[in-house]
Amino acid sequence: MKAVVYNKKGSPDKLIYCEIDKPVPKDSEVLIKVRAVSANAADYRSMKMGIIPARKIFGADIAGSIESTGKNIHQFKPGDEVMGDLASFGFGGFAEYVTAPEKALILKPVKISFEEAASIPMAALTALQALRDKGQIRKGHKVLIVGSSGGVGTFAVQIARYFGATVTAVCSSNNLDQSLSLGADNVLDYTKEDFTKSHLRYDLIVAVNGNHPLSAYKRILTPDGRYVMVGGALLQIFRSLLFGKLMSFGSKKMLSLSAKANQTDLEFIVRLVEEGTIKPVIDRRYKLDKTADAMRYLIEGHARGKVVIVMDSE
Ligand SMILES: NC(=O)c1ccc[n+]([C@@H]2O[C@H](COP(=O)([O-])OP(=O)(O)OC[C@H]3O[C@@H](n4cnc5c(N)ncnc54)[C@H](OP(=O)(O)O)[C@@H]3O)[C@@H](O)[C@H]2O)c1
């Protein structure tokens, strides 16, 4: 099969498109013919940290059809269309075929295309868990989404609206219209104003991107407000992980998210997509042999939604 193999620590230049053996599913795995796979920061951050997946293939968010099943598989059968996040199961999605345990997957509804399905798992579950679990979002909450226009941000705006919040989206000038069209009530251009200096206060801040001091975020929370760090510049991540607990004295909470893939949350999001309440935003599509270009584009940090690799069979 064709695959994009990653051999060494380094940049996307080390992603090599080549021919390798098709994987063989273990008794508790299925073999999936990949139809689409999306790129995530988890891929390039793992590359930078020198993490190499077992089969030397990145790509977590996959959608495809089941080719064959191991003898202990009961949930799926050949021909089923599935989707899931394989980051906790060795990645492997930048390839024509991948194996996965059934707990990593759910059935893909016919109404959702393979490329839409591949764009959902990691980004949408991160947004959901940041808002609902860490953020304890409630109807009527004033929610600030910092970094509203990338993979996670575009889902976060829509999911916050679904929960009945009033959403203020922070992005650059190019993406203000996009955030409004996804349902944001207000938009702020981070290239023109510093939202942390405003008199406005928020019940929940989800920091998807950017880099502001924790004290600045804390200042613009309501008295019982919550800040949830999802990602962004390394400084934002380190500050939140190191000082979040210390800064959580009093009723304001400064929290960090580590999203966990699971079938229940994925099914919940997929229902919202199926009924049209939220829609995946796909910025760019690439062929498998251009995966390195897709990663380079994502690393630039200004994707407008998700970046998806679509197989020739699509
Ligand atoms: N905690 C977790 O469990 C978890 C899970 C998944 C992802 N993450 C992290 O979440 C972050 C976002 O992931 P993603 O998939 O959404 O990435 P992405 O798609 O690459 O995000 C790109 C977006 O970030 C925006 N951006 C860049 N600089 C910004 C700034 N200074 N202020 C506000 N927005 C800015 C860009 O908007 P403009 O072009 O408008 O600047 C662009 O739309 C990454 O750091 C990732 O590692 C964390």
The ligand as an SDF file (V2000), in Angstrom:
LIG
                    3D

 48 52  0  0  0  0  0  0  0  0999 V2000
   -5.4440   20.2190   25.0420 N   0  0  0  0  0  0  0  0  0  0  0  0
   -5.7620   19.3060   24.1340 C   0  0  0  0  0  0  0  0  0  0  0  0
   -6.1680   18.1850   24.4910 O   0  0  0  0  0  0  0  0  0  0  0  0
   -5.6390   19.6480   22.6690 C   0  0  0  0  0  0  0  0  0  0  0  0
   -6.2550   18.8350   21.7160 C   0  0  0  0  0  0  0  0  0  0  0  0
   -6.1760   19.2250   20.3610 C   0  0  0  0  0  0  0  0  0  0  0  0
   -5.4580   20.3770   20.0060 C   0  0  0  0  0  0  0  0  0  0  0  0
   -4.8340   21.0930   20.9950 N   0  0  0  0  0  0  0  0  0  0  0  0
   -4.0980   22.3200   20.6700 C   0  0  0  0  0  0  0  0  0  0  0  0
   -5.0280   23.3110   20.2860 O   0  0  0  0  0  0  0  0  0  0  0  0
   -4.3940   24.2560   19.4550 C   0  0  0  0  0  0  0  0  0  0  0  0
   -5.2620   24.5580   18.2660 C   0  0  0  0  0  0  0  0  0  0  0  0
   -5.4290   23.3940   17.4880 O   0  0  0  0  0  0  0  0  0  0  0  0
   -6.0830   23.5410   16.0680 P   0  0  0  0  0  0  0  0  0  0  0  0
   -6.2110   22.1700   15.5000 O   0  0  0  0  0  0  0  0  0  0  0  0
   -7.2960   24.3880   16.1390 O   0  0  0  0  0  0  0  0  0  0  0  0
   -4.9210   24.3220   15.3140 O   0  0  0  0  0  0  0  0  0  0  0  0
   -4.9860   25.1110   13.9620 P   0  0  0  0  0  0  0  0  0  0  0  0
   -6.1420   24.6420   13.1580 O   0  0  0  0  0  0  0  0  0  0  0  0
   -3.6380   25.0580   13.3560 O   0  0  0  0  0  0  0  0  0  0  0  0
   -5.2460   26.6180   14.4340 O   0  0  0  0  0  0  0  0  0  0  0  0
   -4.9280   27.6200   13.5660 C   0  0  0  0  0  0  0  0  0  0  0  0
   -5.7030   28.8430   13.9600 C   0  0  0  0  0  0  0  0  0  0  0  0
   -5.0890   29.4890   15.0720 O   0  0  0  0  0  0  0  0  0  0  0  0
   -5.3360   30.8660   14.9460 C   0  0  0  0  0  0  0  0  0  0  0  0
   -4.3200   31.6960   15.6050 N   0  0  0  0  0  0  0  0  0  0  0  0
   -3.0040   31.7300   15.3540 C   0  0  0  0  0  0  0  0  0  0  0  0
   -2.4040   32.6350   16.1630 N   0  0  0  0  0  0  0  0  0  0  0  0
   -3.3860   33.1790   16.9310 C   0  0  0  0  0  0  0  0  0  0  0  0
   -3.4160   34.1600   17.9540 C   0  0  0  0  0  0  0  0  0  0  0  0
   -2.3100   34.7840   18.3730 N   0  0  0  0  0  0  0  0  0  0  0  0
   -4.5960   34.4490   18.5480 N   0  0  0  0  0  0  0  0  0  0  0  0
   -5.7290   33.8410   18.1540 C   0  0  0  0  0  0  0  0  0  0  0  0
   -5.7630   32.9160   17.1770 N   0  0  0  0  0  0  0  0  0  0  0  0
   -4.6140   32.5750   16.5780 C   0  0  0  0  0  0  0  0  0  0  0  0
   -5.3080   31.1140   13.4570 C   0  0  0  0  0  0  0  0  0  0  0  0
   -6.1960   32.1670   13.1990 O   0  0  0  0  0  0  0  0  0  0  0  0
   -5.7440   33.4600   12.4160 P   0  0  0  0  0  0  0  0  0  0  0  0
   -5.2850   32.9970   11.0470 O   0  0  0  0  0  0  0  0  0  0  0  0
   -6.9930   34.2530   12.4130 O   0  0  0  0  0  0  0  0  0  0  0  0
   -4.6090   34.0480   13.2050 O   0  0  0  0  0  0  0  0  0  0  0  0
   -5.7620   29.8180   12.8230 C   0  0  0  0  0  0  0  0  0  0  0  0
   -7.0880   29.8910   12.3640 O   0  0  0  0  0  0  0  0  0  0  0  0
   -3.0170   23.6730   19.1130 C   0  0  0  0  0  0  0  0  0  0  0  0
   -2.0520   24.3360   19.9000 O   0  0  0  0  0  0  0  0  0  0  0  0
   -3.1450   22.2220   19.5320 C   0  0  0  0  0  0  0  0  0  0  0  0
   -1.8980   21.6800   19.9020 O   0  0  0  0  0  0  0  0  0  0  0  0
   -4.9180   20.7550   22.3040 C   0  0  0  0  0  0  0  0  0  0  0  0
  1  2  1  0
  2  3  2  0
  2  4  1  0
  4  5  1  0
  4 48  2  0
  5  6  2  0
  6  7  1  0
  7  8  2  0
  8  9  1  0
  8 48  1  0
  9 10  1  0
  9 46  1  0
 10 11  1  0
 11 12  1  0
 11 44  1  0
 12 13  1  0
 13 14  1  0
 14 15  2  0
 14 16  1  0
 14 17  1  0
 17 18  1  0
 18 19  2  0
 18 20  1  0
 18 21  1  0
 21 22  1  0
 22 23  1  0
 23 24  1  0
 23 42  1  0
 24 25  1  0
 25 26  1  0
 25 36  1  0
 26 27  1  0
 26 35  1  0
 27 28  2  0
 28 29  1  0
 29 30  1  0
 29 35  2  0
 30 31  1  0
 30 32  2  0
 32 33  1  0
 33 34  2  0
 34 35  1  0
 36 37  1  0
 36 42  1  0
 37 38  1  0
 38 39  2  0
 38 40  1  0
 38 41  1  0
 42 43  1  0
 44 45  1  0
 44 46  1  0
 46 47  1  0
M  CHG  2   8   1  16  -1
M  END
$$$$
